Amino acid sequence: MTPFLFPRRLLAVLTLGGLALTTQAANFTVAYQTTVDPAKVAQADGAYEKASNSQIDWRKFDSGAEVITAVASGDVQIGYVGSSPLAAAATRQLPIQTFLIATQIGAAEALVARDGSGIAKPADLIGKKIAVPFVSTGHYSLLAALKHWQIDPAKVQILNLAPPAIIAAWQRGDIDATYVWDPALGVAKQNGKVLITSGELGKLGAPTFDAWIVRKDFASKHPEVVRAFAKVTLNAYADYRKDPQAWLADKANVAKLVKLSGAKAEDIPLLLQGNVFPLAADQAAALGAPTTQAITDTAGFLKAQGKVEAVLPDYAPYVSNQFITN
């Protein structure tokens, strides 16, 4: 529909669930990952389409690096990435903005040693094969863990595998350990031992987070759509955080998370409780100096590891809180 078909006053009062309808459909593509978060329920229910008055092509990706490639190509307008691929993308000066902190990662990502691998303690990782998606939050956390344990990464065989390949390699016994998220994490934990989680690493000074990013050209043309997307996500978070136990008691909620994440139903409570899902009041403050500094620190770590060539003097242009509404 075109804007002139409706008087401005009428457009101002047309709402859906408290969100203003866009005057023109902005059909777009969203890259999501298999993380376990309350917003998966809104995704399954079609809440994003209703709020933005748009058709959305939801595409599943296995890693943030793949999402960044799709966003950079223009095939994807909004994408879900971890802080490590985000820092790498910003350092490459891709036309993106972080408009929402999706989660502060806790137990949802972890380093797991396979039973029978001979790994009983961190020092036993030397000489072993550890699989992780490169330039992911898991990769960043793995390197941070090795640094904390004073283990030279060169003394460990770090393999670049996507989560589906990690599952296959784990089941074949081809790898000794993995730093990954669900559903691969759940598979690994069935016959493996958790050595450290991302939440524990965060307390040691290496926090990681997931974020929603948007192409700047799309955000400039459709700011109302980005605001609606953020609002739906934050409403889902608020619904969960209001009463987590009641939310989890609703089998429909759990079923939707299982379908979109691939995680097992019995693992959903721990995975949700292991992360922090920031509400609107937290987002407004976080999407400023804290996130900019976190990206800067992550980029510095990646440079030290030879994963990026340089660190930008300022990452503020890649973070914005203008799409957050209370």
Sine and cosine of phi, psi and omega as CSV:
sin_phi,cos_phi,sin_psi,cos_psi,sin_omega,cos_omega
0.00,0.00,0.43,-0.90,-0.02,-1.00
-0.96,-0.29,0.47,-0.88,-0.11,-0.99
-0.83,0.55,-0.58,0.81,-0.13,-0.99
-0.96,0.28,-0.10,1.00,0.00,-1.00
-0.97,0.26,-0.30,0.95,-0.03,-1.00
-0.81,-0.58,0.67,-0.75,0.13,-0.99
-0.90,0.44,0.50,-0.87,-0.03,-1.00
-0.86,0.51,-0.62,0.78,-0.03,-1.00
-0.89,0.46,-0.63,0.77,0.01,-1.00
-0.92,0.38,-0.66,0.76,0.02,-1.00
-0.88,0.48,-0.56,0.83,-0.06,-1.00
-0.92,0.38,-0.43,0.90,-0.05,-1.00
-0.97,-0.23,-0.11,0.99,0.06,-1.00
-0.96,0.27,0.94,-0.34,-0.01,-1.00
-0.74,-0.68,0.33,-0.94,0.05,-1.00
-0.66,-0.75,0.94,-0.34,-0.02,-1.00
0.89,0.46,0.51,0.86,0.03,-1.00
1.00,0.06,0.00,1.00,-0.01,-1.00
-0.94,-0.34,0.72,-0.69,0.00,-1.00
-0.93,0.36,0.72,-0.70,0.05,-1.00
-0.95,0.30,0.58,-0.82,0.08,-1.00
-0.96,0.28,0.47,-0.88,-0.02,-1.00
-0.98,0.18,-0.27,0.96,-0.01,-1.00
-0.57,-0.82,0.78,-0.63,-0.03,-1.00
-0.85,0.52,0.71,-0.70,0.01,-1.00
-0.87,-0.49,0.95,0.31,-0.03,-1.00
-0.87,0.50,0.76,-0.65,-0.12,-0.99
-0.50,-0.87,0.11,-0.99,-0.04,-1.00
-0.90,-0.43,0.69,-0.72,0.01,-1.00
-0.88,-0.48,0.76,-0.65,0.07,-1.00
-0.99,-0.12,0.89,-0.45,0.04,-1.00
-0.90,-0.44,0.26,-0.96,0.03,-1.00
-0.84,-0.55,0.09,-1.00,-0.11,-0.99
-1.00,0.05,0.58,0.82,0.06,-1.00
-0.96,0.27,0.40,-0.92,0.04,-1.00
-0.98,-0.18,0.94,-0.33,0.01,-1.00
-0.51,-0.86,0.42,-0.91,-0.08,-1.00
-0.86,0.51,-0.46,0.89,-0.05,-1.00
-0.93,0.38,-0.23,0.97,0.06,-1.00
-0.88,0.47,-0.49,0.87,0.04,-1.00
-0.92,0.40,-0.70,0.71,0.04,-1.00
-0.89,0.46,-0.60,0.80,0.04,-1.00
-0.89,0.45,-0.72,0.69,-0.01,-1.00
-0.91,0.41,-0.53,0.85,-0.05,-1.00
-0.99,0.11,-0.11,0.99,-0.03,-1.00
0.97,0.23,0.35,0.94,-0.05,-1.00
-0.91,0.40,-0.55,0.83,-0.01,-1.00
-0.92,0.39,-0.65,0.76,0.02,-1.00
-0.90,0.44,-0.68,0.73,-0.02,-1.00
-0.90,0.43,-0.70,0.71,-0.06,-1.00
-0.93,0.36,-0.57,0.82,-0.04,-1.00
-0.99,-0.10,-0.08,1.00,-0.04,-1.00
0.82,0.58,0.68,0.73,-0.10,-1.00
-0.68,-0.73,0.30,-0.96,0.19,-0.98
-1.00,-0.09,0.75,-0.66,-0.04,-1.00
-0.88,-0.48,0.77,-0.64,0.09,-1.00
-1.00,-0.10,0.97,-0.26,-0.01,-1.00
-1.00,0.05,0.85,-0.53,0.00,-1.00
-0.87,-0.50,0.79,-0.61,-0.01,-1.00
-1.00,0.09,0.73,-0.69,0.06,-1.00
-0.83,-0.56,0.46,-0.89,-0.06,-1.00
-1.00,-0.05,-0.24,0.97,-0.01,-1.00
-0.42,-0.91,0.37,-0.93,0.02,-1.00
-0.91,0.42,-0.54,0.84,0.01,-1.00
-0.88,0.48,-0.63,0.77,0.04,-1.00
-0.92,0.38,-0.61,0.79,0.03,-1.00
-0.89,0.45,-0.71,0.70,-0.01,-1.00
-0.86,0.51,-0.67,0.74,0.02,-1.00
-0.87,0.50,-0.68,0.74,-0.02,-1.00
-0.93,0.36,-0.65,0.76,0.03,-1.00
-0.92,0.40,-0.66,0.75,0.00,-1.00
-0.89,0.46,-0.56,0.83,-0.03,-1.00
-0.97,0.26,-0.31,0.95,-0.05,-1.00
1.00,-0.07,-0.05,1.00,0.01,-1.00
-0.95,0.31,-0.44,0.90,-0.02,-1.00
-0.84,-0.55,0.69,-0.72,-0.02,-1.00
-0.99,-0.14,-0.58,0.82,0.01,-1.00
-0.79,-0.62,0.70,-0.72,-0.06,-1.00
-0.60,-0.80,0.44,-0.90,0.00,-1.00
-0.97,-0.24,0.87,-0.50,-0.04,-1.00
-0.67,-0.74,0.32,-0.95,0.10,-0.99
-1.00,0.04,0.20,-0.98,-0.07,-1.00
-0.90,0.43,-0.49,0.87,0.00,-1.00
-0.95,0.32,-0.80,0.60,0.07,-1.00
-0.89,0.45,-0.49,0.87,0.07,-1.00
-0.89,0.46,-0.72,0.69,0.01,-1.00
-0.89,0.46,-0.64,0.77,0.01,-1.00
-0.91,0.41,-0.65,0.76,-0.01,-1.00
-0.92,0.38,-0.69,0.72,0.02,-1.00
-0.90,0.43,-0.62,0.78,0.02,-1.00
-0.89,0.45,-0.55,0.84,0.07,-1.00
-0.98,0.20,-0.03,1.00,0.03,-1.00
0.87,0.50,0.67,0.74,0.09,-1.00
-0.95,0.31,0.47,-0.88,-0.08,-1.00
-0.98,0.20,0.94,0.33,-0.06,-1.00
-0.76,-0.65,0.32,-0.95,0.12,-0.99
-0.67,-0.74,0.61,-0.79,0.14,-0.99
-1.00,0.06,0.87,-0.49,-0.05,-1.00
-0.90,-0.43,-0.07,1.00,0.00,-1.00
-0.35,-0.94,0.72,-0.69,0.15,-0.99
-1.00,0.10,0.91,-0.42,-0.07,-1.00
-0.97,0.23,-0.69,0.73,0.02,-1.00
-0.25,-0.97,0.53,-0.85,0.18,-0.98
-1.00,-0.09,0.91,-0.41,-0.22,-0.98
-0.95,0.31,0.73,-0.69,0.04,-1.00
-0.86,-0.52,-0.94,-0.33,-0.05,-1.00
-0.99,0.16,-0.04,1.00,-0.05,-1.00
-0.96,0.29,-0.22,0.98,0.13,-0.99
-0.75,-0.66,0.65,-0.76,-0.08,-1.00
-0.37,-0.93,0.34,-0.94,0.11,-0.99
-1.00,-0.10,0.87,-0.50,-0.05,-1.00
-0.87,-0.50,0.75,-0.66,0.06,-1.00
-0.98,-0.18,0.75,-0.66,-0.05,-1.00
-0.95,0.32,0.67,-0.74,0.08,-1.00
-0.85,0.52,0.72,-0.70,0.00,-1.00
1.00,0.01,-0.02,1.00,-0.01,-1.00
-0.99,0.12,-0.20,0.98,-0.04,-1.00
0.99,0.11,0.22,0.98,0.00,-1.00
-0.98,-0.20,0.96,-0.28,0.02,-1.00
-0.94,-0.33,-0.37,0.93,-0.02,-1.00
-0.54,-0.84,0.27,-0.96,-0.05,-1.00
-0.78,0.63,-0.67,0.75,-0.04,-1.00
-0.87,0.50,-0.41,0.91,-0.01,-1.00
-0.95,0.30,-0.15,0.99,0.00,-1.00
-0.94,0.33,-0.37,0.93,-0.01,-1.00
-0.86,0.51,0.80,-0.60,0.00,-1.00
1.00,0.09,-0.07,1.00,-0.04,-1.00
-1.00,-0.06,0.29,-0.96,0.02,-1.00
-1.00,-0.09,0.88,-0.48,0.02,-1.00
-0.88,-0.48,0.84,-0.54,-0.02,-1.00
-0.99,-0.14,0.65,-0.76,0.03,-1.00
-0.32,-0.95,0.59,-0.81,0.11,-0.99
-0.94,0.35,0.84,-0.54,-0.03,-1.00
-0.89,0.45,0.51,-0.86,0.00,-1.00
0.82,0.58,0.62,0.79,0.09,-1.00
-0.92,-0.39,0.14,-0.99,0.09,-1.00
-0.89,0.46,-0.55,0.83,0.05,-1.00
-0.90,0.44,-0.64,0.77,0.02,-1.00
-0.90,0.43,-0.72,0.69,0.04,-1.00
-0.85,0.52,-0.72,0.69,-0.03,-1.00
-0.92,0.40,-0.62,0.79,0.03,-1.00
-0.87,0.49,-0.74,0.67,0.00,-1.00
-0.90,0.43,-0.59,0.81,0.03,-1.00
-0.92,0.40,-0.62,0.79,0.01,-1.00
-0.91,0.41,-0.70,0.72,0.02,-1.00
-0.88,0.47,-0.64,0.77,0.03,-1.00
-0.90,0.44,-0.68,0.73,0.01,-1.00
-0.88,0.47,-0.62,0.79,-0.01,-1.00
-1.00,0.06,0.05,1.00,0.01,-1.00
0.86,0.52,0.69,0.72,0.05,-1.00
-0.95,-0.32,0.83,-0.56,0.02,-1.00
-0.93,0.36,0.86,-0.51,0.01,-1.00
-0.82,0.57,-0.45,0.89,-0.01,-1.00
-0.93,0.37,-0.30,0.95,0.00,-1.00
-1.00,-0.05,0.08,1.00,0.03,-1.00
-0.85,-0.53,0.62,-0.79,0.04,-1.00
-1.00,0.02,0.99,-0.12,-0.02,-1.00
-1.00,-0.06,0.87,-0.49,-0.06,-1.00
-0.96,-0.27,0.70,-0.72,0.02,-1.00
-1.00,0.03,0.98,-0.20,0.01,-1.00
-0.74,-0.67,0.62,-0.79,0.11,-0.99
-0.97,0.24,0.40,-0.92,-0.04,-1.00
-0.76,0.65,-0.70,0.71,0.03,-1.00
-0.88,0.48,-0.61,0.79,0.03,-1.00
-0.94,0.33,-0.52,0.85,0.05,-1.00
-0.91,0.42,-0.68,0.74,0.03,-1.00
-0.85,0.52,-0.75,0.67,-0.02,-1.00
-0.89,0.45,-0.70,0.71,-0.02,-1.00
-0.91,0.41,-0.61,0.80,0.02,-1.00
-0.90,0.43,-0.73,0.69,-0.04,-1.00
-0.92,0.40,-0.47,0.88,0.06,-1.00
-0.99,0.14,-0.27,0.96,-0.05,-1.00
0.99,0.14,0.35,0.94,-0.05,-1.00
-0.99,0.17,-0.31,0.95,-0.01,-1.00
-0.83,-0.56,0.40,-0.92,-0.05,-1.00
-0.99,-0.14,-0.44,0.90,-0.03,-1.00
-0.38,-0.92,0.25,-0.97,0.04,-1.00
-0.46,-0.89,0.56,-0.83,0.15,-0.99
-0.92,-0.40,0.94,-0.35,-0.19,-0.98
-0.35,-0.93,0.01,-1.00,0.00,-1.00
-0.84,-0.54,0.05,-1.00,-0.02,-1.00
-0.95,0.32,0.51,-0.86,0.13,0.99
-0.99,0.12,-0.19,0.98,-0.02,-1.00
-0.89,0.45,-0.57,0.82,0.00,-1.00
-0.88,0.47,-0.69,0.72,0.01,-1.00
-0.88,0.47,-0.63,0.78,0.03,-1.00
-0.90,0.44,-0.70,0.71,-0.03,-1.00
-0.91,0.42,-0.62,0.78,-0.06,-1.00
-0.94,0.34,-0.28,0.96,0.01,-1.00
-0.90,0.44,-0.59,0.81,0.04,-1.00
-0.66,-0.75,0.74,0.67,0.01,-1.00
-0.50,-0.87,0.20,-0.98,-0.02,-1.00
-0.89,-0.46,0.78,-0.63,0.04,-1.00
-0.97,0.26,0.84,-0.54,0.02,-1.00
-1.00,0.00,-0.59,0.81,0.03,-1.00
-0.26,-0.97,0.51,-0.86,0.04,-1.00
-0.94,-0.33,0.26,-0.97,0.02,-1.00
-0.92,0.38,-0.48,0.88,0.07,-1.00
-0.90,0.43,-0.67,0.74,0.03,-1.00
-0.92,0.40,-0.61,0.79,0.04,-1.00
-0.92,0.39,-0.56,0.83,0.03,-1.00
-0.87,0.50,-0.63,0.77,0.02,-1.00
-0.94,0.35,-0.36,0.93,0.02,-1.00
-1.00,-0.01,0.04,1.00,0.06,-1.00
0.97,-0.25,0.19,0.98,0.02,-1.00
-0.78,-0.63,0.91,0.42,-0.01,-1.00
-0.95,0.32,0.48,-0.88,0.08,-1.00
-0.75,-0.67,0.41,-0.91,0.02,-1.00
-0.52,-0.85,0.30,-0.95,0.12,-0.99
-0.94,-0.33,0.48,-0.88,-0.05,-1.00
-0.57,-0.82,0.39,-0.92,0.16,-0.99
-0.99,-0.12,0.77,-0.64,0.04,-1.00
-0.88,-0.48,0.36,-0.93,0.01,-1.00
-0.67,-0.74,0.56,-0.83,0.12,-0.99
-0.91,0.41,0.69,-0.73,-0.06,-1.00
-0.89,0.45,-0.58,0.81,-0.01,-1.00
-0.92,0.40,-0.63,0.78,0.03,-1.00
-0.93,0.37,-0.68,0.73,0.00,-1.00
-0.89,0.45,-0.60,0.80,0.01,-1.00
-0.92,0.38,-0.60,0.80,-0.03,-1.00
-0.99,0.12,-0.53,0.85,-0.07,-1.00
-0.74,-0.68,0.87,0.50,-0.01,-1.00
-0.87,0.48,-0.54,0.84,-0.02,-1.00
-0.92,0.39,-0.51,0.86,0.03,-1.00
-0.94,0.33,-0.66,0.75,0.01,-1.00
-0.91,0.41,-0.64,0.77,0.04,-1.00
-0.90,0.44,-0.67,0.75,0.02,-1.00
-0.89,0.45,-0.65,0.76,0.01,-1.00
-0.88,0.47,-0.72,0.70,0.01,-1.00
-0.90,0.43,-0.66,0.75,-0.03,-1.00
-0.89,0.46,-0.70,0.71,0.01,-1.00
-0.87,0.48,-0.69,0.72,0.01,-1.00
-0.87,0.49,-0.73,0.68,-0.04,-1.00
-0.93,0.36,-0.54,0.84,0.08,-1.00
-0.90,0.44,-0.64,0.77,0.03,-1.00
-0.91,0.42,-0.65,0.76,0.03,-1.00
-0.90,0.44,-0.70,0.71,-0.02,-1.00
-0.89,0.46,-0.63,0.78,0.02,-1.00
-0.88,0.47,-0.68,0.74,0.01,-1.00
-0.94,0.35,-0.73,0.68,-0.10,-0.99
-0.95,0.33,-0.36,0.93,0.03,-1.00
-0.87,0.49,-0.65,0.76,0.02,-1.00
-0.36,-0.93,0.99,0.13,-0.06,-1.00
-0.81,0.58,-0.64,0.77,-0.04,-1.00
-0.92,0.39,-0.66,0.75,0.03,-1.00
-0.92,0.40,-0.62,0.78,0.02,-1.00
-0.89,0.46,-0.69,0.72,0.00,-1.00
-0.95,0.31,-0.42,0.91,0.02,-1.00
-0.95,0.32,-0.32,0.95,0.06,-1.00
-0.98,0.18,0.97,-0.25,-0.08,-1.00
-0.88,0.48,-0.44,0.90,0.02,-1.00
-0.91,0.42,-0.63,0.77,0.03,-1.00
-0.88,0.48,-0.74,0.67,-0.02,-1.00
-0.90,0.44,-0.66,0.75,-0.02,-1.00
-0.88,0.48,-0.62,0.78,0.00,-1.00
-0.93,0.36,-0.61,0.79,0.05,-1.00
-0.92,0.39,-0.65,0.76,0.02,-1.00
-0.88,0.48,-0.69,0.72,-0.04,-1.00
-0.90,0.44,-0.67,0.74,-0.10,-1.00
-1.00,0.00,-0.33,0.94,-0.03,-1.00
-0.97,-0.25,-0.47,0.88,-0.07,-1.00
0.99,0.10,0.00,1.00,0.04,-1.00
-0.96,0.27,0.35,-0.94,0.04,-1.00
-0.99,0.16,0.56,-0.83,-0.05,-1.00
-0.83,0.55,-0.63,0.78,-0.04,-1.00
-0.94,0.34,-0.30,0.95,0.00,-1.00
-1.00,-0.01,-0.26,0.96,-0.09,-1.00
-0.84,0.55,-0.74,0.67,-0.03,-1.00
-0.84,0.54,-0.73,0.68,-0.02,-1.00
-0.90,0.43,-0.64,0.77,-0.03,-1.00
-0.92,0.39,-0.62,0.78,0.04,-1.00
-0.94,0.35,-0.69,0.72,-0.04,-1.00
-0.94,0.35,-0.34,0.94,-0.02,-1.00
-0.99,0.15,-0.13,0.99,0.00,-1.00
-0.87,-0.49,0.28,-0.96,0.08,-1.00
-0.91,-0.41,0.79,-0.61,0.00,-1.00
-0.94,-0.33,0.99,-0.16,-0.12,-0.99
-0.90,0.43,0.68,-0.73,0.04,-1.00
-1.00,0.08,0.07,-1.00,-0.10,-1.00
-0.83,0.56,-0.68,0.73,-0.03,-1.00
-0.89,0.45,-0.58,0.82,0.03,-1.00
-0.96,0.28,-0.58,0.82,-0.07,-1.00
-0.90,0.43,-0.70,0.72,-0.07,-1.00
-0.83,0.55,-0.64,0.77,-0.01,-1.00
-0.99,0.17,-0.64,0.77,-0.06,-1.00
-0.91,0.41,-0.59,0.81,-0.03,-1.00
-0.99,0.16,0.89,0.45,0.00,-1.00
-0.33,-0.94,-0.77,-0.64,-0.04,-1.00
-0.84,0.55,-0.68,0.74,-0.02,-1.00
-0.86,0.51,-0.73,0.68,-0.01,-1.00
-0.95,0.32,-0.65,0.76,0.04,-1.00
-0.85,0.53,-0.68,0.73,0.00,-1.00
-0.93,0.38,-0.63,0.78,0.01,-1.00
-0.89,0.45,-0.64,0.76,0.03,-1.00
-0.92,0.39,-0.65,0.76,0.03,-1.00
-0.88,0.48,-0.72,0.70,-0.01,-1.00
-0.90,0.44,-0.66,0.75,0.00,-1.00
-0.91,0.42,-0.67,0.74,0.03,-1.00
-0.89,0.46,-0.63,0.77,0.03,-1.00
-0.89,0.46,-0.65,0.76,0.03,-1.00
-0.91,0.41,-0.68,0.73,0.00,-1.00
-0.90,0.44,-0.59,0.80,0.04,-1.00
-0.91,0.42,-0.67,0.74,0.01,-1.00
-0.89,0.46,-0.48,0.88,0.00,-1.00
-1.00,-0.02,0.00,1.00,0.01,-1.00
0.98,0.21,0.32,0.95,-0.04,-1.00
-1.00,0.00,-0.40,0.92,0.13,-0.99
-0.73,-0.69,0.41,-0.91,-0.10,-1.00
-0.99,0.12,-0.48,0.88,-0.08,-1.00
-0.44,-0.90,0.21,-0.98,0.07,-1.00
-0.90,-0.44,0.76,-0.65,-0.01,-1.00
-0.94,0.34,0.48,-0.87,0.02,-1.00
-0.94,0.35,-0.39,0.92,-0.05,-1.00
-0.46,-0.89,0.82,-0.57,0.01,-1.00
-0.97,-0.25,0.10,1.00,-0.01,-1.00
-0.83,0.55,-0.59,0.81,0.00,-1.00
-0.90,0.44,-0.19,0.98,-0.05,-1.00
-0.97,-0.24,0.19,0.98,0.01,-1.00
-0.70,-0.71,0.71,-0.70,0.00,-1.00
-0.55,-0.84,0.67,-0.74,0.07,-1.00
-0.96,-0.30,0.22,0.98,-0.07,-1.00
-0.95,0.32,-0.19,0.98,-0.03,-1.00
-0.98,-0.18,0.11,0.99,0.00,-1.00
-0.99,-0.10,0.81,-0.58,0.06,-1.00
-0.82,-0.57,0.67,-0.74,0.00,-1.00
-0.99,0.10,0.00,0.00,0.00,0.00
